[in-house]
């Protein structure tokens, strides 16, 4: 999940450089940002944290087939995030994928 959306292309280019071959990018919004947009009650200090935050972010999904490539992708994103020099650039997490099943005619 990337808060600093201006760096999306940089991250995607770095993914290609290290061997990540594809992914899906979604427009997304965090729960706190959504609540602030709707003027729902938030604790004062919590609202202050989000006053300067971007209201929307990008979520990048990719299936990475092995740990070596995963480590390269994580290092690449961390390098970019550290160069930005701001807190809360975004976050990453991993989840196991038990299978990928193409859909449509001719898919096997």
Buried (B, 14 or more C-beta within 10 A) or exposed (E): BBBBBEBBEBBBEBBEEBEBEEBEBEEBEBEBBEBBEEEEEBEEEEBEEBEEBBEBBBEBEBEBEEEEBBEBBBEBBEEBBEEBEEEBBBEEEEEEEEEEEEEEEEEE
